[in-house]
């Protein structure tokens, strides 16, 4: 499906996490935190809205798969928080990430012939760099879930990443379209973060 529409749909993940964590784990947010989360989520929609203008047509099946993916991701964050309350952090990393590694290896096995591409340092360096940064991002996310004690709060914070990606694209990729609009979205999101952090 179109990347712009998927980005917009992906912004629904924290809403699903907040809802499922409230229903399944009784991890709610205070009224002030709900306001902060709503402001941050609104800013992520605003930041990714310009992507919709350049989008191509999306098939219905693509939309259904994307919606299922986003829903499962929101529920998975809630489940991850639940599992972190049931086992030691180290055990979670071994069993949780070990199972993910096993399934990803099984799914990627038919494409193993492409491993030859890693012989070129021009290809290998960005892939290894991306892999390492994603590993640290995952560790920080799981650590935040463990330490915060609230999946809704962590999900609301992490949704601000969409705004940061849009701003980073300006500096790294020189994407200057809709810059003022994106800066306004970032300011709104930062305001939401401030509200979320005040008691």
N, C-alpha and C positions, 0 to 999 in steps of 0.2 A: 504494500500500500504506500501511499504518498508519505514521505518523511515528515512534512509539515503537519499533516493531520495526526500522524502517530505521536508527534511531540505534544500536541494539544491533548490527545487522549491520555498520554502518559502522566499528565498533570493530575489525573483523577486518582492516581495511586495513593497519595496521602489521605484523600477523602475516604477511600475504601478502608485503609488501615485504621483511621480514627474511628470509623463506624464499627468495624469488626472488633477492634480492641475494647471498645466500650461495651459491645454486646457480649463478647466471649470472655474477656478478662476483667471486666469492670474497671478498666483504666480510662477514666474520663479526663476531660480537661476542664479547668475552671472557666468561668465566663470570659475573663480577660484573656486566657490562653486560647480559647476558641476564637475570639476576635483577632488575636495575633495570627493564628493559623489561617483564618479566612483571608486576612490581608495578604499573607505570603502566597497562598494558593492563587489569589486573584492576580498578584504581580507575575506569577509564572505563566498564567494564561495570557496576560498582556504582553509579556516578553516574547512569547512564541506565536502570538497572533499574526505578525507580518508574514510568517511562513505560509499561512493559508492562502495569501494572495498569489503565490507562485506555484500553487499545487496543481497536480494533474488530477484526472478523474480517478476515483477509488472504487474498486469492485466491492460489492457487498460482503463477499466472503473474506476479503482482506480486513474490512471493518470489524467483522465478527471475531476474527482471530485476534486482532489487536485489542479489542475490548475484553476478550477472554484472558489475554496475556496480562493486561493491566489489572484486571480483577484478581487473578491468581497471585500476582506480585504483591498487591495490597494485603491479601489474606496471608501470604507467605511471611510477610514482615511480622504480622501478629503471631503466627505460629512460631516464628523464630524467637520472639520475645517469650512465648510460653515455654519453649524448650529450654531457654536460658534460665528459667526459674526451676527447672526440673533436674538439671545436671550441671556439673562443674564446667567452667569456661573452657578448660583444656580438652575435656572429653567432648564438648560440643564441637570444637574445631576439628578434632579427629574424626568423629562420626558424621557430623553435618557436612563439613567440607570434603571429607573422604568420600562420602556418598555422591556429592556433586561432581567430584573429580572422576569417579568411576563412570557415572552416567554420561558426562561430557566426552570421556574417552570412547565409550561405546558409540555415541552418536557421531563422533568425528572420525571413527575408524575407517569408513569408506574413503575419506579424503586424505589418508595418510601419505599418498603419493606426493602431495604438495609440500611435505616437509623438506624436500630438496631446495625449496626457495630460501630456507633459513641459512643455507651455505653462503649466501651473499650478505655481507655485513650491512649493505645499504638497506636490505629488507629486514634483516634480523634485529638490528638496533632499535628501530621504532616499535617492532612487535614485542621485543623483550621489555623495553621501557614501558609500553602500554600495559603489559602483563603485570609488571612490578607495581606500577601506580594503582592498578585495579586491585591488586592484593592488599596493599596498604589501605586503600579506600574501604575494602571489605572488612578488614580488621578493625578499623576505626568505627565503622557502622555497627558491627556486632558488639564492640566494646561500649559504644554509646547506648545500645539497647540494654546491655547488661547493667551499666552503671546508673542510667537514668531511671530505670524501673517503670518507664512509660513509653510504649511503642508509638502512641499518638504524637507525643512530643517530638520524638526523634524523627518521625516521618514528616512532620510539619517543618522541622529544621532542614531536613534533607531536600525538601521540595524547592528551597531557595537556590539549590545548585543549578536549576534550569536558567535562572536569571544570571548567575555567575558565568555560565557557559556562553550565553549570548554576549555578555560584556567581554569575556575572554576572546571571543571570535573577532571582536573589533581590533584588539591588539595583536593577536597571533595571525589571523587570517585577513586582516584589513577589511572586514565587512563593515561598510559605512552606511548601508541602507537603513532607514528608520532609526538612526542613532538616537535622536532626541526622545523618541517614543520609548526606546529600550532603556534609556537612562532614567526616564520617569518611572518605568516599571521597576527598575532596580531600587530607586529611592523609596517607592511604596513598599517593596519587599523588605528593605532595611528597617523601615518604620514598623512593619509587622514583627520583625525579629526583636526589636526593642521592646515592643508590647509583650511578646512571648517570654522575654527574659525578666520582666518586672513582676514582682509579687503584689 
